[in-house]
C-alpha cells in the first residue's frame, strides 16, 4: 500500500464511519477495487485509523466529553460499550474471517438499506430528545443493538442509531449518542488491534500491531497520514450527517445502500478473482484458528 492508497482508504473511513452505510464495507470495497492485497498490516491499518475518526467526535463534542460534572454521561457510555467489548473479544477471529468476502458484505449492505427505508415509519413519536434522558437500561439496550454491526456491512452507526430509536430517542439524539458510544467502542478496538492482538498467528510474519507499524518507516508514515486524514474528513462528515438526518431521515441512506450494494454484488460476482487474495487470507485465518 502506497501513500495515495492509504489516503483514499482514510478518506473512505472518515466519510463512512459515522454514516449508516458501513465503513468496513466501503474500505473493503475500495481496497478490492484498487487491487490492494489483504495483508495483515492492511487489516490492522483499517482498524487503527479509526483513532482519527474518534478524535473528530471528541473535538466536535468536547464540552460533552470534558464536562466532568456530568458523571452519569460516562457511566452510560461504559454500560453501553460492555456488550461490544465482550462479544467482540469472543468472536474476533470469526469476524476477521468474513472481512474478505465482498459478496456477503454487499448482500448485507442491501438488506440493511431495505431496513433504513422503513425506519422513519416505525419510530414516529420519539420521547427522548437529549442524552441526559437516556437511562442506564436504555444505554445497555443500545449497546446490544450496536453488536449487530459485528457482521461486516451492517454499519455500527446504523445499528446503534436504530437501537436508540427503538428506545424512544429522536433521530438527532440517537445519532449523537451513537457518536458518543463510538468513542469507547472504537478506542477499545483500536487499542486491541494495535497493542494486544497478534496478527498472522501461526505464520512467519506473526506480530503485534505496533510491531508492524514500527518495523518500517513507511508503515509509520502511513499510520500517521491515515489517522490525520480520517480525522479531518470525519469532522466534515459528522456535521453533514446530522444536518441531513435531522431534515430528511434515513430513506436516502437506505436507497444508497441498496443501489451501491447491488452494483457491487454484480461487480464481485462477475469478477471473482477480485476476492481471490482476500478469500485465501480468510482461509489461512480459519485454518490457523482450528489449529489452536
C-alpha positions as CSV (number, residue, x, y, z in Angstrom):
1,X,0.0,0.0,0.0
2,X,1.4,3.3,-1.0
3,X,0.7,6.8,0.4
4,X,-2.1,7.6,-2.2
5,X,-3.8,4.4,-1.5
6,X,-3.6,5.0,2.3
7,X,-5.1,8.4,1.8
8,X,-8.0,7.0,-0.2
9,X,-8.8,4.4,2.4
10,X,-8.6,7.0,5.2
11,X,-11.0,9.3,3.2
12,X,-13.4,6.4,2.9
13,X,-13.1,5.7,6.6
14,X,-13.6,9.3,7.6
15,X,-16.6,9.7,5.3
16,X,-18.4,6.5,6.2
17,X,-17.6,5.8,9.9
18,X,-20.4,7.8,11.2
19,X,-22.8,7.4,8.3
20,X,-25.3,4.4,8.4
21,X,-23.6,2.8,5.3
22,X,-20.8,0.7,6.9
23,X,-17.2,2.0,6.9
24,X,-15.8,-1.6,7.0
25,X,-17.7,-2.5,3.8
26,X,-16.6,0.6,2.0
27,X,-12.9,0.3,2.9
28,X,-13.0,-3.3,1.8
29,X,-14.6,-2.4,-1.5
30,X,-12.1,0.4,-2.0
31,X,-9.2,-2.0,-1.3
32,X,-10.6,-4.6,-3.7
33,X,-11.2,-2.1,-6.5
34,X,-7.6,-0.8,-6.1
35,X,-6.3,-4.3,-6.1
36,X,-4.7,-4.0,-2.6
37,X,-3.7,-7.4,-1.1
38,X,-5.5,-8.3,2.1
39,X,-2.3,-8.2,4.2
40,X,-2.2,-8.3,8.0
41,X,-0.8,-4.8,8.0
42,X,-3.7,-3.5,5.9
43,X,-6.3,-5.2,8.1
44,X,-4.7,-3.6,11.1
45,X,-4.5,-0.3,9.3
46,X,-8.2,-0.3,8.6
47,X,-8.9,-0.6,12.3
48,X,-6.2,1.7,13.6
49,X,-7.2,4.7,11.6
50,X,-10.4,4.7,13.5
51,X,-8.4,6.6,16.1
52,X,-8.5,9.7,13.9
53,X,-12.3,9.4,13.5
54,X,-12.6,9.0,17.3
55,X,-10.8,12.3,17.8
56,X,-13.2,14.0,15.4
57,X,-16.1,13.2,17.7
58,X,-14.2,14.3,20.8
59,X,-13.2,17.6,19.1
60,X,-16.7,18.4,17.9
61,X,-18.4,17.5,21.2
62,X,-15.5,18.5,23.6
63,X,-17.8,20.2,26.0
64,X,-19.8,17.0,26.5
65,X,-16.7,14.8,26.8
66,X,-14.9,17.1,29.3
67,X,-17.9,18.0,31.4
68,X,-16.8,16.1,34.5
69,X,-19.8,17.3,36.5
70,X,-22.0,15.1,34.3
71,X,-20.7,11.8,35.7
72,X,-23.7,9.9,34.5
73,X,-22.7,10.5,30.9
74,X,-19.5,8.4,31.4
75,X,-21.4,5.7,33.3
76,X,-23.9,5.3,30.4
77,X,-21.1,5.0,27.9
78,X,-19.3,2.4,30.0
79,X,-22.6,0.4,30.3
80,X,-23.4,0.7,26.6
81,X,-19.9,-0.4,25.4
82,X,-19.7,-3.6,27.6
83,X,-21.7,-5.9,25.1
84,X,-19.4,-4.9,22.2
85,X,-16.2,-5.5,24.3
86,X,-17.3,-8.9,25.4
87,X,-18.8,-10.2,22.1
88,X,-16.1,-8.5,20.0
89,X,-13.4,-10.4,22.0
90,X,-15.2,-13.7,21.8
91,X,-15.9,-13.5,18.0
92,X,-12.9,-11.5,16.8
93,X,-11.4,-14.3,14.7
94,X,-14.8,-15.2,13.1
95,X,-15.4,-11.6,12.2
96,X,-12.0,-11.3,10.7
97,X,-12.6,-14.4,8.5
98,X,-15.7,-12.7,6.9
99,X,-13.9,-9.4,6.0
100,X,-12.6,-10.7,2.7
101,X,-16.0,-11.9,1.4
102,X,-17.1,-8.9,-0.6
103,X,-20.2,-10.7,-2.0
104,X,-21.5,-11.4,1.5
105,X,-20.8,-7.9,2.7
106,X,-22.5,-6.4,-0.4
107,X,-25.6,-8.5,0.4
108,X,-25.7,-7.3,4.0
109,X,-25.4,-3.7,2.6
110,X,-28.5,-4.2,0.5
111,X,-30.5,-5.8,3.4
112,X,-29.5,-3.0,5.7
113,X,-30.7,-0.5,3.1
114,X,-34.1,-2.1,3.0
115,X,-34.4,-1.7,6.8
116,X,-33.3,2.0,6.7
117,X,-36.1,2.8,4.1
118,X,-38.7,1.9,6.7
119,X,-37.1,3.0,9.9
120,X,-38.6,6.5,9.9
121,X,-42.1,5.0,9.6
122,X,-41.6,2.6,12.5
123,X,-40.5,5.2,15.0
124,X,-42.6,8.3,14.5
125,X,-43.1,9.5,18.1
126,X,-39.8,9.9,20.0
127,X,-40.0,10.7,23.7
128,X,-36.3,11.4,24.3
129,X,-34.6,14.4,22.7
130,X,-31.5,14.7,24.9
131,X,-28.7,12.3,26.1
132,X,-29.5,13.2,29.8
133,X,-32.9,11.5,29.4
134,X,-31.3,8.1,28.5
135,X,-31.5,5.6,31.4
136,X,-28.8,3.1,32.1
137,X,-31.1,0.3,30.9
138,X,-31.7,2.0,27.6
139,X,-28.0,2.6,27.2
140,X,-27.3,-1.1,27.7
141,X,-30.0,-2.0,25.2
142,X,-28.4,0.4,22.6
143,X,-25.1,-1.3,23.3
144,X,-26.6,-4.7,22.4
145,X,-28.0,-3.2,19.2
146,X,-24.6,-1.9,18.3
147,X,-23.3,-5.5,18.4
148,X,-25.3,-6.3,15.2
149,X,-22.5,-4.3,13.4
150,X,-20.1,-7.1,14.1
151,X,-21.3,-8.6,10.8
152,X,-19.3,-6.6,8.3
153,X,-21.6,-4.5,6.1
154,X,-24.2,-3.8,8.8
155,X,-22.8,-0.4,10.0
156,X,-22.1,0.3,13.6
157,X,-23.7,3.7,13.2
158,X,-26.9,2.4,11.7
159,X,-27.2,-0.4,14.3
160,X,-26.7,1.9,17.3
161,X,-28.9,4.7,15.9
162,X,-31.8,2.3,15.2
163,X,-31.2,0.8,18.6
164,X,-31.6,4.3,20.1
165,X,-34.8,4.9,18.2
166,X,-36.3,1.7,19.5
167,X,-35.8,3.2,22.9
168,X,-37.7,6.3,22.1
169,X,-34.8,8.6,21.1
170,X,-35.3,11.2,18.4
171,X,-33.2,10.8,15.2
172,X,-30.8,13.5,16.3
173,X,-30.5,12.2,19.9
174,X,-30.0,8.7,18.6
175,X,-27.3,9.8,16.2
176,X,-25.4,11.9,18.7
177,X,-25.5,9.1,21.3
178,X,-24.2,6.7,18.6
179,X,-21.3,9.2,18.0
180,X,-20.6,9.3,21.8
181,X,-20.7,5.5,22.0
182,X,-18.3,5.2,19.1
183,X,-15.5,6.7,21.1
184,X,-15.1,4.0,23.8
185,X,-16.1,1.3,21.3
186,X,-13.6,2.3,18.6
187,X,-10.9,3.2,21.1
188,X,-11.1,-0.3,22.6
189,X,-11.0,-1.8,19.1
190,X,-8.0,0.3,18.1
191,X,-6.0,-0.3,21.2
192,X,-6.7,-4.1,21.0
193,X,-5.7,-4.2,17.3
194,X,-2.5,-2.2,17.8
195,X,-1.2,-3.4,21.2
196,X,-2.9,-6.7,22.2
197,X,-3.9,-8.6,19.1
198,X,-1.4,-10.9,17.5
199,X,-1.7,-10.7,13.7
200,X,-0.8,-13.6,11.4
201,X,-0.9,-16.2,14.1
202,X,0.9,-19.4,13.1
203,X,2.8,-17.7,10.3
204,X,6.4,-16.4,9.9
205,X,5.0,-12.9,10.0
206,X,3.3,-13.1,13.4
207,X,3.4,-9.8,15.1
208,X,1.6,-7.3,17.3
209,X,0.0,-4.3,15.5
210,X,2.5,-1.8,16.9
211,X,5.4,-4.0,15.8
212,X,4.1,-4.0,12.2
213,X,3.8,-0.2,12.4
214,X,7.3,0.3,13.8
215,X,9.1,-2.3,11.6
216,X,9.2,0.1,8.7
217,X,9.4,3.9,8.4
218,X,6.8,3.8,5.6
219,X,4.4,2.0,7.9
220,X,4.8,4.7,10.5
221,X,4.1,7.4,7.8
222,X,1.0,5.5,6.5
223,X,-0.3,5.1,10.1
224,X,0.1,8.9,10.8
225,X,-1.3,10.1,7.4
226,X,-4.2,7.7,7.7
227,X,-5.3,9.0,11.1
228,X,-4.9,12.7,10.2
229,X,-6.9,12.3,7.0
230,X,-9.6,10.2,8.8
231,X,-9.8,12.9,11.5
232,X,-10.3,15.8,9.0
233,X,-12.8,14.0,6.8
234,X,-14.8,12.6,9.8
235,X,-15.2,16.2,11.2
236,X,-16.9,17.2,7.9
237,X,-18.9,14.0,7.6
238,X,-20.4,14.3,11.1
239,X,-21.7,17.8,10.6
240,X,-23.1,16.9,7.2
241,X,-24.8,13.7,8.5
242,X,-26.5,15.4,11.5
243,X,-27.9,18.1,9.2
244,X,-29.2,15.7,6.6
245,X,-30.6,13.2,9.1
246,X,-32.5,15.8,11.1
247,X,-34.1,17.1,7.9
248,X,-34.6,14.1,5.7
249,X,-34.3,11.0,7.8
250,X,-32.9,7.6,6.8
251,X,-34.6,6.9,3.4
252,X,-31.9,8.4,1.2
253,X,-29.2,6.4,3.0
254,X,-31.3,3.3,2.6
255,X,-31.6,3.7,-1.2
256,X,-27.8,4.5,-1.4
257,X,-27.0,1.2,0.4
258,X,-29.3,-0.8,-1.9
259,X,-28.0,0.8,-5.1
260,X,-24.3,0.6,-4.2
261,X,-24.8,-2.9,-2.8
262,X,-26.4,-4.2,-6.0
263,X,-23.8,-2.7,-8.2
264,X,-21.0,-4.2,-6.1
265,X,-22.8,-7.6,-5.9
266,X,-22.8,-7.7,-9.7
267,X,-19.2,-6.5,-9.9
268,X,-17.8,-9.0,-7.5
269,X,-20.0,-11.8,-8.9
270,X,-18.6,-11.1,-12.4
271,X,-15.0,-10.6,-11.1
272,X,-14.5,-13.4,-8.6
273,X,-10.7,-13.0,-8.9
274,X,-11.0,-9.7,-7.1
275,X,-11.7,-11.6,-4.0
276,X,-9.1,-14.2,-4.5
277,X,-6.4,-12.8,-2.2
278,X,-9.0,-11.9,0.5
279,X,-10.6,-15.4,0.4
280,X,-7.2,-17.1,0.6
281,X,-6.3,-14.9,3.6
282,X,-9.6,-15.8,5.3
283,X,-8.9,-19.5,4.8
284,X,-5.5,-19.0,6.4
285,X,-7.1,-17.3,9.4
286,X,-9.7,-20.1,9.8
287,X,-7.1,-22.9,9.4
288,X,-4.9,-21.1,12.0
289,X,-7.8,-20.8,14.4
290,X,-8.6,-24.5,14.0
291,X,-5.0,-25.4,14.8
292,X,-5.0,-23.5,18.1
